[in-house]
Amino acid sequence: MKAKARQSGMTLTEMTVVILAAALLASLAAPAVRGLLGSFESPGSTRAMISAAMASARAIAAKEHRYAGIRFQKAYDAKLPTVDCPQYMIFIIHDPNLARKDPCDYELPSRLFRAVEGLKPIRLPDSVGVMDLELGSISVPGPLADDVFEPGLKDRILTDTTTFSVVFAPSGKLVIRGVQTRNRDGYPPSELPFPRSYDDVFNKLQEVARGTGMFVQDDDENQGSGLWQELSRSSFIIYETAKFKKAYERGRAYSEYLALLGSKICINPYTGALISESGSQ
């Protein structure tokens, strides 16, 4: 019995051979694994991710018999420049009950949206971003071009163009309507006499800064930063963050990169499918 027990183990030489073989296989597999992981962060895979989210938003609108959609927005992080903040897709739903009930009410209940409860925001791959190229809440002279990406204004422009919504009616049809996000309690900015909201998705700037929420809601105090109510969109572009950042930091984000991307990705108003401007899916 003792002799058989001694013979069941591996010698040092055999163990060394096994370890070397495993290391060799791992080194050969590493490029393939990196390639596989990279494929999940390509514009094509991001497009598929967005398409699936659009289908889910249409289903929510039909189920709840309310306007619902997808909000694209960068998470707030005071320690990071806007260009480096991660971007997410957030499921939103229309909720007219968020309107303030006071004599100074100036907000239209028809445009108030909040995050869908129970659905976490979906982070887009860090290697790509989504932008609508339209300025909804910042007044600048001329078209979206190099001059508006100059220092002092470009961060606000970037916040505006990477923050937009796509909305579907209860029938499932894409619609263009005003969208203003709000925390689930409907509370406006903190300087007004309203209690705190503990919404962990959209919230007042003060609450997001202290870590309560991920995304700054649309309030009049945030107009200068590019966060304010605007019309929903029917098209967007997908860009590679590394290439965009290089051009962005030179103040040439539009002419050296965005203008060269080609056609936008449009949303079929009846099916929600993503199509290029040429009509191909």
C-alpha positions as CSV (number, residue, x, y, z in Angstrom):
1,M,0.0,0.0,0.0
2,K,2.8,2.4,0.9
3,A,4.6,1.6,-2.4
4,K,1.5,2.4,-4.5
5,A,1.0,5.7,-2.6
6,R,4.5,6.8,-3.3
7,Q,4.1,6.0,-7.0
8,S,0.8,8.0,-7.4
9,G,2.6,11.5,-7.2
10,M,4.4,13.5,-9.9
11,T,8.1,14.0,-10.0
12,L,9.6,17.4,-10.1
13,T,10.5,17.0,-13.7
14,E,7.0,16.1,-14.7
15,M,5.5,19.0,-12.8
16,T,7.9,21.4,-14.4
17,V,6.9,20.1,-17.9
18,V,3.2,20.6,-17.1
19,I,3.8,24.1,-15.8
20,L,5.8,25.1,-18.9
21,A,3.1,23.6,-21.2
22,A,0.4,25.6,-19.4
23,A,2.4,28.8,-19.6
24,L,3.0,28.2,-23.3
25,L,-0.7,27.6,-24.0
26,A,-1.6,30.7,-22.0
27,S,0.8,32.9,-24.0
28,L,-0.6,31.5,-27.3
29,A,-4.2,32.1,-26.1
30,A,-3.7,35.7,-24.8
31,P,-3.9,37.4,-28.2
32,A,-7.1,35.5,-29.0
33,V,-8.6,36.5,-25.7
34,R,-7.6,40.1,-26.1
35,G,-9.2,40.1,-29.6
36,L,-12.4,38.5,-28.2
37,L,-12.6,41.1,-25.5
38,G,-11.9,43.9,-27.9
39,S,-14.7,42.7,-30.2
40,F,-17.2,43.4,-27.4
41,E,-16.0,47.1,-27.4
42,S,-16.2,47.7,-31.1
43,P,-18.7,50.2,-32.7
44,G,-20.5,47.2,-34.2
45,S,-21.1,45.5,-30.9
46,T,-22.1,48.8,-29.3
47,R,-24.6,49.2,-32.1
48,A,-26.1,45.8,-31.2
49,M,-26.2,46.7,-27.5
50,I,-28.1,50.0,-28.3
51,S,-30.4,48.1,-30.6
52,A,-31.3,45.7,-27.9
53,A,-31.9,48.6,-25.5
54,M,-34.2,50.3,-28.0
55,A,-36.3,47.2,-28.3
56,S,-36.6,47.0,-24.5
57,A,-37.6,50.7,-24.3
58,R,-40.4,50.1,-26.8
59,A,-41.6,47.1,-24.8
60,I,-41.7,49.2,-21.6
61,A,-43.7,51.9,-23.4
62,A,-46.2,49.3,-24.6
63,K,-46.5,47.6,-21.3
64,E,-46.8,50.7,-19.1
65,H,-48.9,52.6,-21.7
66,R,-46.7,55.6,-21.3
67,Y,-43.9,57.3,-23.2
68,A,-40.6,55.6,-22.5
69,G,-37.1,55.6,-23.9
70,I,-33.4,55.6,-23.6
71,R,-31.3,58.4,-22.1
72,F,-27.6,58.6,-23.1
73,Q,-25.6,60.5,-20.5
74,K,-22.2,60.6,-18.9
75,A,-21.9,59.9,-15.2
76,Y,-20.9,62.8,-13.1
77,D,-17.4,62.8,-11.6
78,A,-15.9,66.0,-10.4
79,K,-12.4,64.4,-10.5
80,L,-12.5,63.6,-14.2
81,P,-12.7,65.8,-17.2
82,T,-15.9,65.4,-19.2
83,V,-14.2,63.6,-22.0
84,D,-13.1,60.8,-19.7
85,C,-16.3,60.2,-17.8
86,P,-18.1,56.9,-18.7
87,Q,-21.3,57.1,-20.7
88,Y,-24.4,55.1,-19.9
89,M,-27.8,54.2,-21.3
90,I,-30.6,54.8,-18.8
91,F,-34.2,53.6,-19.3
92,I,-36.6,56.5,-18.7
93,I,-40.3,56.8,-18.5
94,H,-42.8,59.7,-18.6
95,D,-44.2,60.7,-15.2
96,P,-46.4,63.8,-15.1
97,N,-46.6,63.5,-11.3
98,L,-43.1,64.9,-11.0
99,A,-44.3,68.4,-11.7
100,R,-43.9,70.8,-8.8
101,K,-47.1,71.7,-7.0
102,D,-46.5,75.4,-6.1
103,P,-47.6,78.8,-7.4
104,C,-44.2,79.2,-9.2
105,D,-44.6,76.0,-11.2
106,Y,-43.2,76.6,-14.7
107,E,-42.4,73.1,-15.7
108,L,-44.6,71.2,-18.2
109,P,-45.7,67.9,-16.9
110,S,-45.7,66.5,-20.4
111,R,-41.9,66.6,-20.7
112,L,-41.0,65.2,-17.2
113,F,-39.2,61.8,-17.2
114,R,-37.6,59.7,-14.5
115,A,-35.5,56.6,-14.5
116,V,-37.4,53.3,-14.8
117,E,-37.3,51.7,-11.3
118,G,-35.6,48.4,-11.1
119,L,-33.5,48.7,-14.3
120,K,-29.9,49.7,-13.8
121,P,-28.1,52.0,-16.2
122,I,-26.1,50.2,-18.9
123,R,-22.5,51.3,-19.2
124,L,-21.2,51.7,-22.7
125,P,-17.8,50.3,-23.5
126,D,-15.0,52.8,-22.7
127,S,-13.6,52.5,-26.2
128,V,-16.7,54.0,-27.8
129,G,-19.1,56.8,-27.2
130,V,-22.5,58.1,-28.6
131,M,-23.2,61.6,-29.6
132,D,-26.1,63.4,-31.3
133,L,-24.1,66.4,-32.7
134,E,-27.0,68.7,-31.9
135,L,-26.9,71.6,-29.4
136,G,-30.1,71.6,-27.5
137,S,-29.4,73.9,-24.6
138,I,-26.3,76.0,-25.4
139,S,-26.5,79.0,-27.6
140,V,-23.4,79.4,-29.7
141,P,-22.7,81.3,-32.9
142,G,-22.5,79.3,-36.1
143,P,-22.6,75.5,-36.7
144,L,-21.1,72.8,-34.5
145,A,-17.5,73.3,-35.7
146,D,-14.0,73.8,-34.4
147,D,-14.7,77.3,-32.9
148,V,-17.2,75.9,-30.4
149,F,-14.8,73.3,-29.2
150,E,-12.3,75.9,-28.0
151,P,-11.2,75.8,-24.3
152,G,-13.8,77.2,-21.9
153,L,-16.8,76.0,-24.0
154,K,-15.9,72.6,-25.3
155,D,-16.7,70.8,-22.1
156,R,-20.2,72.2,-22.0
157,I,-20.6,71.4,-25.7
158,L,-19.5,67.8,-25.1
159,T,-21.9,67.4,-22.1
160,D,-24.7,68.6,-24.3
161,T,-24.0,66.5,-27.3
162,T,-23.4,63.3,-25.4
163,T,-26.6,63.8,-23.3
164,F,-29.8,63.1,-25.3
165,S,-32.9,60.9,-25.3
166,V,-34.7,58.6,-27.7
167,V,-38.5,58.3,-26.9
168,F,-41.2,55.8,-28.0
169,A,-44.9,56.3,-27.7
170,P,-47.1,53.6,-26.1
171,S,-47.8,52.4,-29.7
172,G,-44.1,51.7,-30.2
173,K,-43.6,54.5,-32.6
174,L,-40.6,56.8,-32.3
175,V,-41.7,60.4,-31.3
176,I,-40.0,63.7,-31.0
177,R,-41.0,65.5,-27.7
178,G,-39.5,67.5,-25.0
179,V,-37.6,65.6,-22.3
180,Q,-36.6,66.8,-18.9
181,T,-35.2,64.2,-16.5
182,R,-35.9,64.5,-12.8
183,N,-35.4,62.4,-9.7
184,R,-38.2,60.0,-8.8
185,D,-39.5,62.4,-6.0
186,G,-39.7,65.3,-8.4
187,Y,-37.6,67.6,-6.3
188,P,-36.0,70.6,-8.1
189,P,-32.6,72.1,-7.2
190,S,-31.5,72.1,-3.6
191,E,-31.5,75.9,-3.1
192,L,-35.3,75.8,-3.2
193,P,-37.1,74.7,0.0
194,F,-37.6,71.1,-0.9
195,P,-36.3,68.0,1.0
196,R,-33.6,65.6,-0.2
197,S,-34.2,62.9,-2.8
198,Y,-32.4,59.6,-2.4
199,D,-32.8,58.6,-6.0
200,D,-29.6,56.8,-7.0
201,V,-30.0,57.4,-10.7
202,F,-31.0,61.0,-11.5
203,N,-30.7,63.6,-8.9
204,K,-29.9,67.2,-8.1
205,L,-26.3,68.3,-8.7
206,Q,-25.7,68.6,-4.9
207,E,-26.9,65.1,-4.3
208,V,-24.9,63.6,-7.2
209,A,-21.8,65.4,-5.9
210,R,-22.2,63.8,-2.5
211,G,-22.7,60.4,-4.1
212,T,-26.4,59.9,-3.9
213,G,-27.1,59.7,-7.6
214,M,-25.1,58.9,-10.8
215,F,-26.5,61.4,-13.2
216,V,-27.3,65.1,-12.8
217,Q,-30.9,65.8,-13.6
218,D,-32.1,68.5,-16.0
219,D,-32.5,71.7,-14.1
220,D,-32.3,75.4,-14.9
221,E,-29.2,75.6,-12.7
222,N,-27.4,73.3,-15.1
223,Q,-28.2,75.0,-18.4
224,G,-24.7,76.4,-18.6
225,S,-23.3,72.9,-18.4
226,G,-25.4,71.5,-21.2
227,L,-28.0,69.8,-19.0
228,W,-31.5,71.1,-19.6
229,Q,-34.7,70.0,-21.2
230,E,-34.5,69.4,-25.0
231,L,-36.3,67.5,-27.7
232,S,-35.7,63.8,-28.0
233,R,-33.6,62.6,-31.0
234,S,-34.0,60.2,-33.9
235,S,-30.4,59.8,-34.9
236,F,-26.9,59.7,-33.4
237,I,-23.3,58.7,-34.2
238,I,-21.0,56.2,-32.6
239,Y,-17.4,57.4,-32.2
240,E,-14.1,55.8,-31.0
241,T,-13.1,57.6,-27.8
242,A,-9.3,57.4,-28.2
243,K,-9.4,59.0,-31.7
244,F,-12.0,61.6,-30.6
245,K,-10.0,62.6,-27.5
246,K,-6.8,63.3,-29.5
247,A,-8.7,65.7,-31.8
248,Y,-10.8,67.1,-28.9
249,E,-7.7,68.0,-26.9
250,R,-6.3,69.9,-29.9
251,G,-9.5,71.8,-30.2
252,R,-10.2,70.1,-33.6
253,A,-12.8,67.6,-32.6
254,Y,-15.1,68.3,-35.4
255,S,-12.9,68.9,-38.5
256,E,-10.2,66.3,-37.6
257,Y,-12.6,63.5,-36.5
258,L,-16.4,63.9,-36.2
259,A,-16.8,65.3,-39.7
260,L,-15.0,62.3,-41.2
261,L,-17.2,59.6,-39.6
262,G,-19.7,59.6,-42.5
263,S,-23.4,59.0,-42.1
264,K,-25.4,59.1,-38.9
265,I,-27.2,56.1,-37.5
266,C,-31.0,56.7,-37.7
267,I,-33.8,55.0,-35.9
268,N,-36.7,53.5,-37.8
269,P,-39.8,55.4,-36.4
270,Y,-42.0,52.3,-36.8
271,T,-39.8,49.4,-35.8
272,G,-37.1,51.0,-33.7
273,A,-34.4,49.3,-35.8
274,L,-31.1,51.1,-36.3
275,I,-30.4,52.0,-39.9
276,S,-27.7,54.2,-41.6
277,E,-28.7,57.3,-43.5
278,S,-28.4,55.3,-46.7
279,G,-31.1,52.9,-45.5
280,S,-29.0,49.8,-44.6
281,Q,-29.4,48.2,-41.2
